[in-house]
Amino acid sequence: MKAGKGKVKSEVEDERMKAGKGFLHWFGNQSLGRKIMYTFIVTSVIPLLVVQILMLYVISNNMREKVDELMVSQLVQISERTDLTIEIYTNLVYQIYSDNEIIKEINSCQNASPEARARAYRKICGKIQQYGMSAGGVECISIVLENGEDITYDFGMASAVDNLWEMYEDKKKMKPYELAQEGASNMVISPTERIVREEEEERIFHISKQMYDFKDIRKGTIGTVIMSVNETVLNSVCSAGQEETDAYTFNFIADEEGRILTYPEPFYAGIALAEGRTVKEFVEKTGVLEGKKIAVNQYKNENLGWYFYNAYDEDYILRDVRHIQYLTIVIGILLLMLSLFLIRYTVTMIGKSTRSIMTGITEVQRGNLNVQVNVENRDEMGQIADNFNAMTGKVQGLIEEVKTVTVKQKDAEIRALEAQINPHFLYNTLDSINWMAIEKEEYEISRMVRNLGVILRYSVDKSNKMATVAEMADWLEKYVSLQRMRFNDAFMCEIHVQPETKRIRIYKLLLQPFVENAIVHGFKGIEHGGILRVDVMLSEQGKWLDIIIEDNGKGIPREIAERFNNTETVLQDKETHIGLQNAFSRMRMYYGSSASWNVSSIPEVGTVITLKIPVEERQSDENCSC
């Protein structure tokens, strides 16, 4: 089965290769003028058209985003005005809730005679009427007592008897009352609902809060205030600033559960969005912007927990952008026709000139880089011919340079292979010597052998990779400890690493030749008092790693130090101080011209070598030998 699939796949790939070769064959047989024209069309005209289309898309998209930002900003303002509007009514509820006279009359109703209770009800009703008249849109205010009785004044009916809640025998079953009990001591805003009053349907939302006697909080609630407000209050806030002619945009509000609190078409206020239906689908269903391309924005008021929506006719809002698009398309077509004409004219002129350099190009294709193209004309094609000649010369020089570099690299690889020793053989042998030293209680020898093993492992394992400055410093300490034992502690070594540099990576064994040169040559013949100091620090800008290797040894003659400071001389000189020459060559190979150095020395006083290498971007673990 798998073999059959592989055969079908191979046949498809063969067909694709044949189609590709067929196209190349057809293109190759076209005239030069057609080739250049097709190339111009594919590389210039079509990309220009694509860019133009993308620009139109970007402009439209940016304009749409700006409109959406404007609409959301408008929703934020509506949200803030709604907060202020709701605050007016919640303040009224708070005033009723904290009115000492009302609280006193409610308390007097308990265990009172019918006449006293009636008087208290009338006083409370009068106070309610005063509060309700201070703000427009209040339809009804009720205080539901703990015994289920209520004191209500309906402003729409102007009656304390006939009211919104007359269909409820037990006023504790009213939804606003139940929500107030769930909300504990907080203010609760009930969603807009449809209520039939005097055979007319109205949309009303409610604000309710439990009441307490502040003089005796422990006895709990003494009643619940319910203020009913007409939905037109919210609708007027949403439509503020809009004219009747603004039929292309409108605002509305819904709660977190998808219930519509207010809508331009009052019929839809108080209903809930169908499950699975988006707000945009709901707007389309209502027909307020029937036949229009609708876009919807939303903003959530975290204080109220309500969503403020804006729906608008996208085509109307972006009509100016559409006009710009049509104008751009017309201009683009005209420019395309002009481009084709200019391309055809240019192709004809180029065709006459290219024949003179075809011979040279053919020779280069055959591998003859010594060819020189002679063109008598001094126009652009003549400049192309001159540049062609210069290019072939440079390519030939680069080829020779690559050959030279390749030979040098192979020589280096051969020398490296010749110097390699099986690391496992070395490690196992050193381990055996270590245990023999321990058995003989030669612990100093054991420590030297362990340090030597670490040094060899660090040196042999991917010596051209990178390690952190901290790892380099640790290796140098072990290396110097062996050298000190070798030279009978004739010198001391101090390695100072700035903490900020410890995680910076540099190439392994980069500093070893400098340290070795200071020990072997600088301290040669010195029996005591030698001091070697290595400092690693960051430059002030943090872009360079400054490394200073300083010793108080015999020093270097001035002419040799000056030769080291001459970049061209030190990279070519292979006769003296081979270790330092190789070290400088490695720096230049790793870091190019970004790395620099300076050698300063006074005979019989000491030598200071300063290295300045760039801090490279952090390397991945696979590029680091840690």
C-alpha positions as CSV (number, residue, x, y, z in Angstrom):
1,M,0.0,0.0,0.0
2,K,2.8,2.4,0.9
3,A,4.7,1.6,-2.2
4,G,1.6,2.4,-4.3
5,K,1.3,5.8,-2.6
6,G,5.0,6.5,-3.2
7,K,4.6,5.7,-6.9
8,V,1.7,8.1,-7.3
9,K,3.6,10.8,-5.5
10,S,6.6,10.3,-7.7
11,E,4.5,10.5,-10.8
12,V,3.0,13.8,-9.6
13,E,6.4,15.2,-8.9
14,D,7.6,14.1,-12.4
15,E,4.6,15.9,-14.0
16,R,5.4,19.1,-12.0
17,M,9.1,18.9,-13.2
18,K,8.0,18.4,-16.8
19,A,5.6,21.4,-16.5
20,G,8.4,23.6,-15.1
21,K,10.9,22.5,-17.7
22,G,8.2,23.2,-20.4
23,F,7.7,26.7,-19.1
24,L,11.5,27.4,-19.0
25,H,11.8,26.0,-22.5
26,W,9.0,28.3,-23.8
27,F,10.5,31.3,-22.0
28,G,13.9,30.6,-23.3
29,N,12.7,30.6,-26.9
30,Q,11.1,34.0,-26.6
31,S,12.9,37.1,-28.0
32,L,14.9,39.3,-25.7
33,G,12.3,42.0,-25.9
34,R,9.6,39.7,-24.8
35,K,11.7,38.3,-22.0
36,I,12.4,41.7,-20.6
37,M,8.8,42.8,-21.0
38,Y,7.5,39.7,-19.2
39,T,10.2,40.2,-16.5
40,F,9.1,43.8,-16.0
41,I,5.5,42.9,-15.8
42,V,6.2,40.1,-13.2
43,T,8.7,42.0,-11.2
44,S,7.4,45.6,-11.5
45,V,3.9,46.0,-12.8
46,I,2.3,43.1,-10.9
47,P,4.0,44.0,-7.6
48,L,2.9,47.6,-8.1
49,L,-0.7,46.4,-8.5
50,V,-0.4,44.2,-5.5
51,V,1.1,47.1,-3.5
52,Q,-1.8,49.3,-4.7
53,I,-4.4,46.8,-3.6
54,L,-2.6,46.3,-0.3
55,M,-2.5,50.1,0.2
56,L,-6.2,50.4,-0.5
57,Y,-6.8,47.6,2.0
58,V,-4.6,49.2,4.6
59,I,-6.2,52.6,4.1
60,S,-9.7,51.1,4.4
61,N,-8.7,49.0,7.4
62,N,-7.0,52.0,9.1
63,M,-10.1,54.2,8.5
64,R,-12.3,51.4,9.8
65,E,-10.1,51.2,12.9
66,K,-10.3,55.0,13.4
67,V,-14.1,54.9,13.1
68,D,-14.2,52.0,15.6
69,E,-12.0,54.0,18.0
70,L,-14.3,57.0,17.6
71,M,-17.4,54.9,18.2
72,V,-15.8,53.3,21.3
73,S,-14.9,56.7,22.5
74,Q,-18.5,57.7,22.0
75,L,-19.6,54.6,24.0
76,V,-17.2,55.6,26.8
77,Q,-18.9,59.0,27.0
78,I,-22.3,57.4,26.9
79,S,-21.2,55.0,29.7
80,E,-20.0,57.9,31.8
81,R,-23.3,59.8,31.2
82,T,-25.2,56.7,32.2
83,D,-23.2,56.4,35.4
84,L,-24.1,60.0,36.2
85,T,-27.8,59.3,35.3
86,I,-28.0,56.1,37.4
87,E,-26.3,57.9,40.2
88,I,-29.1,60.4,40.3
89,Y,-31.6,57.6,40.9
90,T,-29.4,55.7,43.3
91,N,-28.9,58.8,45.3
92,L,-32.7,59.1,45.6
93,V,-32.8,55.5,46.8
94,Y,-30.1,56.3,49.3
95,Q,-32.0,59.3,50.5
96,I,-35.2,57.3,51.0
97,Y,-33.1,54.5,52.6
98,S,-31.6,56.8,55.1
99,D,-34.6,59.1,55.7
100,N,-35.0,59.1,59.5
101,E,-38.6,60.1,59.3
102,I,-39.5,57.3,57.0
103,I,-37.6,54.8,59.2
104,K,-39.5,56.2,62.2
105,E,-42.9,55.8,60.5
106,I,-42.0,52.2,59.4
107,N,-41.1,51.3,63.0
108,S,-44.3,52.8,64.3
109,C,-46.3,50.6,61.9
110,Q,-45.3,47.5,63.9
111,N,-48.0,46.5,66.4
112,A,-49.9,49.7,65.8
113,S,-53.6,50.2,65.5
114,P,-55.1,50.3,62.0
115,E,-55.7,54.1,62.3
116,A,-52.0,54.7,63.4
117,R,-50.8,52.4,60.6
118,A,-52.9,54.3,58.0
119,R,-51.5,57.6,59.2
120,A,-47.9,56.3,59.0
121,Y,-48.6,54.9,55.5
122,R,-49.8,58.3,54.4
123,K,-46.8,60.1,55.7
124,I,-44.4,57.6,54.1
125,C,-46.3,57.9,50.8
126,G,-46.1,61.7,51.0
127,K,-42.3,61.5,51.5
128,I,-42.0,59.0,48.6
129,Q,-44.0,61.4,46.4
130,Q,-41.7,64.2,47.2
131,Y,-38.6,62.2,46.3
132,G,-40.1,60.9,43.1
133,M,-41.0,64.4,41.8
134,S,-37.3,65.5,42.1
135,A,-36.2,63.4,39.1
136,G,-37.8,62.7,35.8
137,G,-38.6,59.2,34.5
138,V,-39.5,57.7,37.9
139,E,-42.6,55.6,37.4
140,C,-43.1,54.1,40.8
141,I,-41.5,54.0,44.3
142,S,-42.3,51.2,46.7
143,I,-41.3,50.2,50.2
144,V,-42.0,46.5,50.8
145,L,-42.1,45.8,54.6
146,E,-40.9,42.6,56.2
147,N,-44.6,41.5,56.7
148,G,-45.2,41.5,53.0
149,E,-47.2,44.7,52.9
150,D,-46.1,47.6,50.7
151,I,-46.3,51.4,50.7
152,T,-46.3,52.4,47.0
153,Y,-46.9,55.6,45.0
154,D,-47.2,55.1,41.2
155,F,-46.3,58.4,39.4
156,G,-47.6,57.2,36.1
157,M,-51.0,56.6,37.5
158,A,-50.7,59.3,40.1
159,S,-52.1,56.8,42.6
160,A,-51.1,55.2,45.9
161,V,-53.6,52.4,45.3
162,D,-53.3,51.4,41.6
163,N,-49.6,50.7,40.8
164,L,-47.2,48.4,38.9
165,W,-47.3,45.7,41.5
166,E,-51.0,45.3,42.0
167,M,-50.9,41.9,40.4
168,Y,-48.7,40.6,43.2
169,E,-50.6,39.5,46.3
170,D,-47.3,38.8,48.1
171,K,-45.0,41.7,47.3
172,K,-42.0,39.6,48.5
173,K,-42.3,37.6,45.3
174,M,-41.5,40.6,43.1
175,K,-38.3,40.1,41.2
176,P,-36.7,43.4,42.3
177,Y,-37.4,42.5,45.9
178,E,-35.8,39.0,45.5
179,L,-32.8,40.5,43.9
180,A,-32.4,43.0,46.7
181,Q,-32.3,40.1,49.2
182,E,-29.6,38.4,47.2
183,G,-27.6,41.6,47.0
184,A,-27.5,41.9,50.8
185,S,-26.7,45.5,51.6
186,N,-25.7,46.5,48.1
187,M,-27.7,48.5,45.6
188,V,-29.2,46.2,43.0
189,I,-30.3,47.3,39.5
190,S,-32.8,45.0,37.9
191,P,-32.8,44.6,34.1
192,T,-35.5,46.3,31.9
193,E,-38.7,44.3,31.8
194,R,-42.1,44.7,30.0
195,I,-44.9,45.8,32.2
196,V,-48.6,46.3,31.1
197,R,-50.2,49.3,32.8
198,E,-53.6,50.6,31.8
199,E,-53.6,48.3,28.8
200,E,-50.3,49.8,27.6
201,E,-46.9,48.1,27.5
202,E,-44.1,49.9,29.1
203,R,-40.4,49.1,29.6
204,I,-39.1,49.7,33.1
205,F,-36.0,48.9,35.1
206,H,-35.8,48.9,38.9
207,I,-33.3,50.0,41.5
208,S,-33.8,48.3,44.9
209,K,-32.0,48.2,48.3
210,Q,-32.7,46.8,51.7
211,M,-33.5,49.3,54.5
212,Y,-32.2,49.3,58.1
213,D,-32.9,51.2,61.2
214,F,-29.5,52.7,61.9
215,K,-30.3,53.1,65.5
216,D,-30.8,49.4,65.9
217,I,-28.9,47.6,63.1
218,R,-29.0,44.3,64.9
219,K,-32.7,43.7,64.3
220,G,-32.0,43.4,60.6
221,T,-33.9,44.8,57.6
222,I,-37.1,46.7,58.2
223,G,-38.0,46.9,54.5
224,T,-36.9,47.1,50.9
225,V,-36.9,50.3,48.7
226,I,-37.8,49.6,45.0
227,M,-37.6,52.5,42.6
228,S,-39.0,51.8,39.1
229,V,-37.6,54.0,36.3
230,N,-38.7,54.2,32.6
231,E,-36.4,52.8,30.0
232,T,-36.7,56.1,28.1
233,V,-34.2,57.5,30.6
234,L,-31.5,55.2,29.3
235,N,-32.6,55.6,25.7
236,S,-32.3,59.4,26.0
237,V,-28.7,59.0,27.3
238,C,-27.8,56.7,24.3
239,S,-29.3,59.0,21.7
240,A,-28.0,62.3,23.2
241,G,-26.3,64.4,20.5
242,Q,-27.8,62.4,17.6
243,E,-30.1,64.1,15.1
244,E,-33.1,62.4,13.6
245,T,-31.2,62.2,10.3
246,D,-28.5,60.1,11.9
247,A,-30.2,56.9,10.7
248,Y,-26.8,55.3,9.9
249,T,-25.8,54.7,13.6
250,F,-27.4,54.1,17.0
251,N,-26.5,53.0,20.5
252,F,-28.0,50.6,22.9
253,I,-27.3,48.8,26.2
254,A,-27.4,45.2,27.4
255,D,-26.5,43.5,30.6
256,E,-24.0,40.7,31.1
257,E,-26.6,38.0,30.6
258,G,-27.6,39.4,27.2
259,R,-30.8,41.2,28.2
260,I,-31.5,44.4,26.3
261,L,-31.9,47.3,28.7
262,T,-32.7,50.0,26.1
263,Y,-33.0,50.0,22.3
264,P,-33.9,52.6,19.7
265,E,-36.9,50.4,18.8
266,P,-38.7,50.2,22.2
267,F,-40.3,46.8,21.2
268,Y,-36.9,45.1,21.7
269,A,-36.1,46.6,25.1
270,G,-36.6,44.1,27.9
271,I,-36.0,41.0,25.7
272,A,-32.9,38.7,25.9
273,L,-30.7,37.7,23.1
274,A,-31.4,34.2,21.8
275,E,-28.7,31.6,22.8
276,G,-26.0,31.4,20.2
277,R,-27.0,34.6,18.4
278,T,-24.4,37.4,18.2
279,V,-25.1,41.0,18.8
280,K,-24.6,41.8,15.1
281,E,-27.2,39.1,14.1
282,F,-29.6,40.6,16.7
283,V,-29.2,44.1,15.2
284,E,-29.8,42.7,11.7
285,K,-32.9,40.8,12.9
286,T,-34.4,44.0,14.4
287,G,-34.2,45.8,11.0
288,V,-33.2,49.1,12.4
289,L,-30.4,49.3,9.7
290,E,-32.1,47.0,7.3
291,G,-30.2,46.4,4.1
292,K,-27.1,48.0,5.4
293,K,-23.6,46.6,6.0
294,I,-23.6,46.6,9.8
295,A,-20.5,47.0,12.1
296,V,-20.8,46.7,15.8
297,N,-18.5,48.0,18.6
298,Q,-18.9,47.4,22.3
299,Y,-17.6,48.8,25.6
300,K,-18.2,47.4,29.1
301,N,-18.9,49.6,32.1
302,E,-17.2,47.7,34.9
303,N,-19.1,49.7,37.5
304,L,-22.6,48.8,36.3
305,G,-21.6,45.5,34.6
306,W,-23.4,46.7,31.4
307,Y,-22.3,46.5,27.8
308,F,-22.7,49.6,25.7
309,Y,-23.1,48.8,21.9
310,N,-22.8,51.0,18.9
311,A,-24.1,49.8,15.5
312,Y,-23.4,51.7,12.3
313,D,-23.7,51.5,8.5
314,E,-20.2,50.8,7.4
315,D,-20.7,51.7,3.8
316,Y,-22.1,55.1,4.7
317,I,-19.4,55.9,7.2
318,L,-16.6,54.9,4.8
319,R,-18.1,56.4,1.7
320,D,-15.2,58.8,1.3
321,V,-12.8,56.0,1.4
322,R,-14.7,54.2,-1.3
323,H,-14.4,57.3,-3.5
324,I,-10.7,57.3,-2.9
325,Q,-10.5,53.6,-3.8
326,Y,-12.3,54.2,-7.1
327,L,-10.1,57.1,-8.0
328,T,-7.0,55.1,-7.1
329,I,-8.1,52.3,-9.4
330,V,-8.6,54.6,-12.3
331,I,-5.3,56.3,-11.8
332,G,-3.7,52.8,-11.4
333,I,-5.0,51.7,-14.8
334,L,-3.7,54.8,-16.5
335,L,-0.3,54.4,-14.9
336,L,-0.3,50.7,-15.9
337,M,-0.9,51.6,-19.6
338,L,1.9,54.2,-19.4
339,S,4.2,51.7,-17.8
340,L,3.6,49.2,-20.5
341,F,4.4,51.7,-23.2
342,L,7.6,52.8,-21.5
343,I,8.6,49.2,-20.9
344,R,8.1,48.4,-24.6
345,Y,10.2,51.4,-25.6
346,T,13.0,50.6,-23.1
347,V,13.1,47.0,-24.2
348,T,13.6,48.0,-27.8
349,M,16.5,50.3,-26.9
350,I,18.1,47.7,-24.6
351,G,17.8,45.0,-27.3
352,K,20.0,47.1,-29.6
353,S,22.7,47.5,-27.0
354,T,22.9,44.1,-25.4
355,R,24.1,42.3,-28.6
356,S,27.5,44.0,-28.2
357,I,28.1,42.3,-24.8
358,M,26.6,38.9,-25.5
359,T,29.9,37.5,-26.5
360,G,31.5,38.5,-23.2
361,I,28.7,37.0,-21.2
362,T,28.9,33.8,-23.1
363,E,32.6,33.5,-22.4
364,V,32.0,34.1,-18.7
365,Q,29.3,31.4,-18.7
366,R,31.9,29.0,-20.0
367,G,34.2,29.9,-17.1
368,N,36.5,32.3,-18.8
369,L,36.9,35.2,-16.3
370,N,39.7,36.8,-18.3
371,V,37.3,38.1,-21.0
372,Q,37.0,41.8,-21.5
373,V,33.9,43.3,-23.1
374,N,34.6,46.3,-25.4
375,V,31.7,48.6,-26.0
376,E,32.1,51.9,-27.9
377,N,29.0,53.5,-26.6
378,R,29.2,55.5,-23.4
379,D,25.6,55.2,-22.4
380,E,24.2,53.1,-19.5
381,M,24.9,49.9,-21.5
382,G,28.5,51.1,-21.8
383,Q,28.6,51.6,-18.0
384,I,27.2,48.1,-17.6
385,A,30.0,46.7,-19.8
386,D,32.6,48.6,-17.7
387,N,31.1,47.3,-14.5
388,F,31.0,43.8,-16.0
389,N,34.7,44.0,-16.7
390,A,35.4,45.2,-13.2
391,M,33.2,42.5,-11.7
392,T,34.9,39.7,-13.6
393,G,38.2,41.0,-12.3
394,K,37.0,41.2,-8.7
395,V,35.4,37.7,-9.0
396,Q,38.7,36.3,-10.2
397,G,40.5,38.0,-7.3
398,L,38.0,36.6,-4.9
399,I,38.4,33.1,-6.3
400,E,42.1,33.3,-5.8
401,E,41.6,34.6,-2.3
402,V,39.2,31.8,-1.5
403,K,41.7,29.3,-2.8
404,T,44.4,30.7,-0.6
405,V,42.1,30.7,2.5
406,T,41.0,27.2,1.8
407,V,44.6,26.0,1.6
408,K,45.4,27.7,4.9
409,Q,42.4,26.3,6.5
410,K,43.2,22.8,5.4
411,D,46.8,23.2,6.7
412,A,45.4,24.3,10.0
413,E,43.1,21.3,10.1
414,I,45.9,19.0,9.3
415,R,48.1,20.5,12.1
416,A,45.2,20.1,14.5
417,L,44.7,16.5,13.5
418,E,48.4,15.8,13.9
419,A,48.3,17.3,17.4
420,Q,45.2,15.4,18.6
421,I,45.5,12.7,21.2
422,N,42.7,10.4,22.2
423,P,41.1,12.3,25.1
424,H,39.7,9.1,26.7
425,F,43.2,7.7,26.8
426,L,44.5,10.9,28.5
427,Y,41.6,11.0,31.0
428,N,41.8,7.4,32.0
429,T,45.6,7.5,32.4
430,L,45.4,10.7,34.5
431,D,42.7,9.1,36.6
432,S,45.0,6.0,37.2
433,I,47.9,8.3,38.2
434,N,45.6,10.2,40.5
435,W,44.5,7.1,42.4
436,M,48.1,5.9,42.6
437,A,49.1,9.3,44.2
438,I,46.2,9.0,46.7
439,E,47.3,5.5,47.6
440,K,50.8,6.9,48.2
441,E,49.3,9.8,50.2
442,E,50.8,12.2,47.7
443,Y,47.8,14.6,47.8
444,E,49.6,17.5,46.3
445,I,50.4,15.4,43.2
446,S,46.8,14.2,43.2
447,R,45.5,17.8,43.2
448,M,47.9,18.6,40.3
449,V,46.7,15.6,38.3
450,R,43.1,16.5,38.8
451,N,43.7,20.1,37.7
452,L,45.6,18.8,34.7
453,G,42.7,16.6,33.8
454,V,40.3,19.5,34.0
455,I,42.6,21.6,31.9
456,L,42.9,18.9,29.2
457,R,39.2,18.2,29.1
458,Y,38.5,22.0,28.8
459,S,41.2,22.4,26.1
460,V,40.5,19.3,24.0
461,D,36.6,19.4,24.0
462,K,35.6,21.7,21.2
463,S,38.4,24.2,21.7
464,N,37.0,26.6,19.0
465,K,33.7,27.0,20.8
466,M,32.6,29.5,23.4
467,A,32.5,29.5,27.2
468,T,31.5,32.0,29.8
469,V,34.0,34.3,31.4
470,A,33.4,32.6,34.7
471,E,34.3,29.2,33.2
472,M,37.4,30.7,31.6
473,A,38.5,32.2,34.9
474,D,38.0,28.9,36.7
475,W,40.1,27.1,34.0
476,L,42.8,29.8,34.2
477,E,43.1,29.3,38.0
478,K,43.7,25.6,37.6
479,Y,46.1,26.2,34.7
480,V,48.1,28.8,36.7
481,S,48.2,26.6,39.8
482,L,50.0,23.9,37.8
483,Q,52.4,26.5,36.4
484,R,53.1,27.8,39.9
485,M,54.0,24.2,41.0
486,R,56.2,23.9,37.9
487,F,58.1,27.1,38.7
488,N,58.2,26.4,42.5
489,D,55.9,29.2,43.4
490,A,58.2,31.8,41.8
491,F,55.2,34.0,41.1
492,M,51.7,34.8,42.3
493,C,48.6,35.2,40.2
494,E,45.5,37.3,40.8
495,I,42.4,36.9,38.6
496,H,39.7,39.6,39.0
497,V,36.5,39.2,37.2
498,Q,33.8,41.9,37.3
499,P,30.5,40.2,38.3
500,E,28.6,41.7,35.3
501,T,31.0,39.9,32.9
502,K,30.7,36.3,34.3
503,R,27.8,35.3,32.0
504,I,29.4,36.8,28.9
505,R,30.7,34.3,26.4
506,I,34.1,34.4,24.8
507,Y,36.0,31.8,22.8
508,K,37.8,29.1,24.8
509,L,41.5,29.3,25.2
510,L,41.6,32.9,24.0
511,L,43.6,34.1,27.0
512,Q,45.7,31.0,27.5
513,P,48.5,32.0,25.1
514,F,48.9,35.5,26.8
515,V,49.0,33.9,30.3
516,E,51.4,31.2,29.2
517,N,53.7,33.8,27.5
518,A,53.8,35.9,30.7
519,I,54.7,32.9,32.8
520,V,57.2,31.1,30.5
521,H,58.9,34.2,29.0
522,G,58.2,37.0,31.5
523,F,59.1,35.0,34.6
524,K,62.0,33.1,33.0
525,G,64.9,32.8,35.5
526,I,62.9,34.5,38.3
527,E,62.9,32.5,41.5
528,H,60.4,34.6,43.5
529,G,58.5,37.8,43.6
530,G,56.7,37.4,40.3
531,I,53.1,38.8,40.1
532,L,50.7,38.0,37.3
533,R,47.3,39.9,37.3
534,V,44.3,39.2,35.0
535,D,41.4,41.8,35.0
536,V,38.2,41.3,33.1
537,M,35.7,44.2,33.1
538,L,33.0,45.8,31.0
539,S,33.4,49.1,29.2
540,E,31.2,52.0,30.4
541,Q,28.8,51.5,27.5
542,G,28.7,47.8,28.1
543,K,29.5,47.0,24.5
544,W,33.1,45.9,25.0
545,L,34.9,43.4,27.2
546,D,38.2,44.8,28.4
547,I,40.8,42.2,29.5
548,I,44.2,43.2,31.0
549,I,47.0,40.7,31.4
550,E,49.8,42.4,33.5
551,D,53.1,40.9,34.8
552,N,56.2,42.3,36.5
553,G,58.5,40.0,34.5
554,K,61.4,40.6,32.2
555,G,59.4,42.6,29.6
556,I,59.5,42.7,25.8
557,P,61.9,44.8,23.8
558,R,60.3,48.0,22.5
559,E,60.6,47.1,18.8
560,I,58.9,43.7,19.3
561,A,56.1,45.4,21.3
562,E,55.6,47.9,18.5
563,R,55.5,45.0,16.0
564,F,52.7,43.4,18.0
565,N,50.7,46.7,18.0
566,N,51.0,46.9,14.2
567,T,48.0,44.7,13.0
568,E,49.3,43.9,9.6
569,T,52.8,43.0,10.8
570,V,51.8,40.8,13.7
571,L,49.3,38.8,11.6
572,Q,52.0,38.1,8.9
573,D,55.1,37.7,11.2
574,K,55.7,34.0,12.0
575,E,59.2,34.1,13.1
576,T,59.1,35.3,16.7
577,H,56.7,34.9,19.6
578,I,54.6,32.4,17.7
579,G,52.2,32.0,20.7
580,L,51.2,35.6,20.8
581,Q,51.1,35.8,17.0
582,N,48.6,32.9,16.9
583,A,46.6,34.5,19.7
584,F,46.2,37.7,17.8
585,S,45.4,35.8,14.6
586,R,42.6,33.9,16.5
587,M,41.2,37.2,17.8
588,R,41.1,38.6,14.3
589,M,39.6,35.4,12.9
590,Y,36.9,35.3,15.6
591,Y,35.9,38.9,15.9
592,G,37.3,40.5,12.7
593,S,38.3,44.1,12.8
594,S,36.0,44.7,15.9
595,A,38.7,43.3,18.2
596,S,41.8,45.3,19.1
597,W,44.8,45.0,21.4
598,N,47.7,46.9,22.8
599,V,51.0,45.7,24.1
600,S,53.0,47.9,26.4
601,S,56.2,46.7,27.9
602,I,59.3,48.0,29.7
603,P,62.3,45.7,29.8
604,E,63.0,44.4,33.4
605,V,59.9,46.2,34.6
606,G,57.0,44.2,33.1
607,T,54.4,43.9,30.4
608,V,50.8,45.0,30.1
609,I,48.6,43.5,27.3
610,T,45.2,45.0,26.9
611,L,42.5,43.2,24.8
612,K,39.3,44.8,23.7
613,I,36.7,42.4,22.2
614,P,33.0,43.1,21.4
615,V,30.3,41.7,23.6
616,E,28.4,39.5,21.3
617,E,24.7,38.5,21.5
618,R,24.1,35.6,23.9
619,Q,24.8,32.4,22.1
620,S,22.6,29.3,22.3
621,D,23.7,26.4,24.4
622,E,24.5,24.3,21.4
623,N,27.1,26.9,20.4
624,C,28.7,26.9,23.8
625,S,31.1,24.4,25.4
626,C,30.2,24.7,29.0
